[in-house]
């Protein structure tokens, strides 16, 4: 693979750190945008800039802009800034002459009704975060016509290490060895099943998509990102060596929510065991 010059916005966030680790030693020529100088190991150039304040520093021409910056749910989170950050990524693409720009959306846009969701499914968000991502996608769709670059919104599923189960609960259990993690058990005797992806595989997919975008390959306006199929949460915690126990699933709990990744599978060849819990946890452990 020829070196692809990528401007990565949001390098200090959870996804940004995962991509940075995964791209070490790769052919990606990355410019990592940070709001403040960081001791974080980054293979490439650091650019200190608040994307919502002031003019972007001069970086020359890039092939692709990868917009990972976003606001996640929290007590004081201004979720509407997700739209501002996505539009800033589009502006950065226009400034740098990028051929393609990717902005990160979320599986939360589909809502929490059980099922399997392809990109053509009507968004039915039922959380403030999901609504914010829907508004972001609408703003991007309205702005893309004025941009010569291609634009893709990435609806990313659960990423091991950036999720609540492994990234928060399992990590805390490993540190404190406290009470077992509780998993919802449904009437069929099973626990929650979700779309997941290992952090190493996510980084590889992002590199592959950036290379396609740099080459001018037509890419869809919206793309689900996850490993094929579903992963049982109980298999993930078991593979992580974490104590866990069943608890009755409360009313409204969702047994299964899966992303259809047929479109992504046409662009990227997954490993046969991409959805295997052992592989996913091993990749998470490798990045700790």
C-alpha positions in Angstrom: 0.0 0.0 0.0 1.3 3.4 -0.9 1.5 5.9 1.9 -1.8 7.7 2.4 -1.7 11.1 3.9 -4.6 11.3 6.4 -5.6 14.2 8.7 -7.1 12.6 11.8 -9.4 14.9 13.8 -9.9 13.8 17.4 -6.7 11.8 17.9 -6.9 12.1 21.7 -10.4 10.5 22.0 -11.1 6.8 22.6 -11.3 5.9 18.9 -8.4 8.2 18.1 -6.2 6.4 20.5 -7.2 3.0 19.1 -6.5 4.1 15.6 -3.1 5.6 16.6 -2.1 2.3 18.2 -3.3 0.2 15.3 -1.5 2.3 12.7 1.9 2.1 14.3 4.2 0.6 11.7 1.7 1.0 8.9 1.8 2.9 5.6 -0.5 5.6 6.9 1.1 9.1 6.9 -1.0 10.6 9.6 -1.4 14.1 10.9 -2.9 13.8 14.4 -5.1 16.7 15.5 -5.0 17.3 19.3 -6.5 20.1 21.3 -3.4 20.2 23.5 0.1 18.7 23.2 0.2 15.1 24.2 2.8 12.6 25.3 0.7 9.9 23.6 2.8 7.9 21.1 1.7 8.9 17.6 3.3 7.6 14.4 3.3 10.8 12.4 2.9 14.5 12.9 1.0 16.2 15.8 -1.1 19.2 15.1 -2.4 21.2 18.1 -5.7 22.9 17.2 -9.2 23.2 18.6 -11.3 22.4 15.6 -14.1 24.7 16.7 -11.9 27.7 17.5 -9.7 29.6 15.1 -8.2 28.8 11.8 -6.7 25.4 11.0 -2.9 25.4 10.9 -1.3 24.9 7.5 -0.7 21.2 6.8 -0.6 21.2 3.0 -2.6 18.8 0.9 -3.9 15.5 2.4 -5.6 12.5 0.7 -8.2 11.9 3.4 -9.8 13.5 6.4 -10.8 11.1 9.2 -13.2 12.9 11.6 -13.2 10.9 14.8 -13.9 13.9 17.1 -17.2 13.7 18.9 -19.1 14.4 22.1 -20.3 11.3 24.0 -23.1 11.1 26.5 -22.5 12.6 29.9 -24.1 14.7 32.6 -22.9 18.0 31.0 -22.3 16.9 27.4 -23.4 19.3 24.7 -24.3 16.7 22.2 -25.2 19.3 19.5 -21.5 19.8 19.1 -21.3 16.6 17.2 -22.8 18.5 14.2 -20.3 21.3 14.6 -17.4 18.8 14.7 -18.6 16.9 11.7 -18.9 20.1 9.7 -15.4 21.1 10.8 -14.2 17.9 9.3 -15.8 18.8 6.0 -14.3 22.2 6.1 -10.9 20.7 6.8 -11.3 18.5 3.7 -12.1 21.5 1.6 -9.1 23.4 2.9 -6.6 20.5 2.4 -7.9 19.3 -0.9 -8.8 15.9 0.5 -10.4 13.4 -1.9 -12.6 11.9 0.8 -13.8 12.7 4.3 -15.1 10.2 6.9 -17.1 11.4 9.9 -18.1 9.1 12.7 -21.7 8.5 13.5 -23.0 5.7 15.7 -25.2 2.6 15.8 -27.3 4.6 18.3 -29.0 6.2 15.3 -31.0 3.0 14.8 -32.5 3.1 18.3 -32.9 0.2 20.6 -35.5 -2.0 19.1 -34.2 -5.6 18.6 -33.3 -6.4 15.1 -30.7 -6.3 12.3 -30.1 -2.9 10.8 -28.8 -2.2 7.3 -27.9 1.4 6.3 -31.2 1.8 4.4 -33.2 1.3 7.6 -35.0 4.4 8.8 -33.2 5.9 11.8 -35.3 5.6 14.9 -33.1 7.1 17.7 -34.5 7.0 21.2 -31.7 8.6 23.1 -30.4 12.2 23.1 -27.1 10.8 21.7 -28.8 9.0 18.9 -30.8 12.1 18.0 -27.7 14.2 18.0 -26.0 11.8 15.6 -29.1 11.8 13.4 -29.0 15.6 13.3 -25.3 15.4 12.5 -25.8 13.1 9.6 -28.6 15.4 8.2 -26.3 18.4 8.4 -23.5 16.5 6.6 -26.0 15.4 3.9 -27.0 19.0 3.4 -23.4 20.2 3.1 -21.9 17.5 1.0 -23.1 18.9 -2.3 -20.8 21.9 -2.0 -17.8 19.7 -1.3 -15.7 18.2 -4.1 -14.6 15.4 -1.8 -16.6 12.2 -1.2 -18.2 12.0 2.2 -19.1 8.9 4.3 -20.8 8.8 7.7 -19.5 5.7 9.6 -22.1 4.2 11.8 -19.8 2.3 14.2 -21.0 -0.5 16.5 -19.4 -1.5 19.8 -15.6 -1.3 19.7 -13.8 -3.4 22.4 -12.1 -1.0 24.8 -14.2 2.0 23.8 -17.4 0.3 25.0 -19.1 0.2 28.4 -18.7 -3.6 28.9 -14.9 -4.1 28.3 -13.7 -0.6 28.3 -15.4 0.4 31.6 -16.9 -2.6 33.6 -14.3 -5.3 32.8 -11.4 -2.9 33.1 -12.6 -1.8 36.6 -13.2 -5.5 37.6 -9.6 -6.4 36.6 -8.3 -3.5 38.6 -10.5 -3.9 41.8 -11.5 -7.5 41.7 -14.9 -6.5 43.1 -18.4 -7.9 42.6 -19.1 -9.9 39.5 -20.4 -8.0 36.5 -24.1 -8.5 36.0 -25.5 -9.5 32.6 -29.1 -9.3 31.7 -30.7 -12.7 31.1 -33.8 -12.9 28.9 -36.7 -15.3 28.8 -34.9 -17.5 26.2 -32.1 -18.0 28.7 -29.6 -16.0 26.7 -27.9 -12.7 27.4 -27.4 -9.6 25.2 -26.0 -10.0 21.7 -24.5 -7.1 19.9 -22.4 -6.1 17.0 -18.7 -5.8 18.1 -15.3 -5.3 16.6 -11.8 -5.7 17.9 -9.7 -2.5 18.1 -7.0 -3.9 15.8 -9.6 -4.8 13.2 -11.2 -1.4 13.4 -7.8 0.3 12.8 -7.2 -2.0 9.8 -10.6 -1.2 8.4 -10.1 2.5 8.8 -6.7 2.3 7.0 -8.3 0.3 4.2 -11.2 2.7 3.8 -8.8 5.7 3.8 -6.7 4.0 1.1 -9.9 3.5 -1.0 -10.9 7.1 -0.5 -7.5 8.3 -1.5 -7.6 6.3 -4.7 -11.0 7.8 -5.6 -13.0 4.6 -5.1 -16.7 5.5 -4.9 -17.8 4.8 -1.3 -21.3 4.9 0.2 -22.7 7.9 1.9 -23.4 5.8 5.0 -21.6 2.7 6.1 -22.1 0.4 9.1 -18.8 -0.6 10.7 -18.7 -3.8 12.9 -17.6 -7.4 12.5 -20.1 -9.6 10.7 -22.7 -11.3 12.8 -23.2 -10.9 16.5 -21.2 -11.4 19.7 -22.7 -12.6 23.0 -21.6 -10.4 25.9 -21.2 -13.4 28.1 -18.6 -14.7 25.7 -16.7 -11.4 25.9 -16.5 -11.3 29.7 -15.6 -14.9 29.8 -12.8 -14.4 27.3 -11.6 -11.5 29.4 -11.4 -13.7 32.5 -13.9 -11.5 34.4 -16.3 -12.8 37.0 -19.9 -12.3 36.0 -23.4 -13.4 36.9 -26.9 -13.4 35.5 -29.5 -10.9 36.6 -33.1 -10.8 35.3 -33.4 -8.5 32.3 -35.4 -5.4 33.2 -38.3 -4.3 31.1 -37.1 -2.5 28.0 -33.7 -4.3 27.9 -32.7 -5.2 24.3 -31.7 -8.8 23.7 -30.2 -8.4 20.2 -29.1 -5.4 18.2 -27.0 -6.2 15.1 -25.6 -4.1 12.3 -25.8 -5.5 8.8 -22.3 -5.1 7.3 -22.9 -6.5 3.8 -21.8 -3.2 2.3 -18.6 -3.1 4.3 -17.9 -6.7 3.5 -17.8 -5.8 -0.2 -15.1 -3.3 0.5 -13.0 -5.2 3.2 -12.2 -8.8 3.6 -12.8 -9.8 7.3 -10.9 -12.5 9.0 -13.1 -15.6 9.4 -12.9 -15.2 13.2 -13.5 -11.4 13.3 -16.6 -11.9 15.5 -15.0 -14.4 17.8 -14.9 -13.2 21.4 -11.4 -14.5 22.0 -10.0 -12.6 19.1 -11.8 -9.4 20.1 -10.6 -9.6 23.7 -7.0 -10.4 22.6 -6.9 -7.3 20.5 -8.3 -5.3 23.4 -5.6 -6.7 25.7 -2.9 -5.9 23.2 -3.9 -2.2 23.3 -4.0 -1.8 27.0 
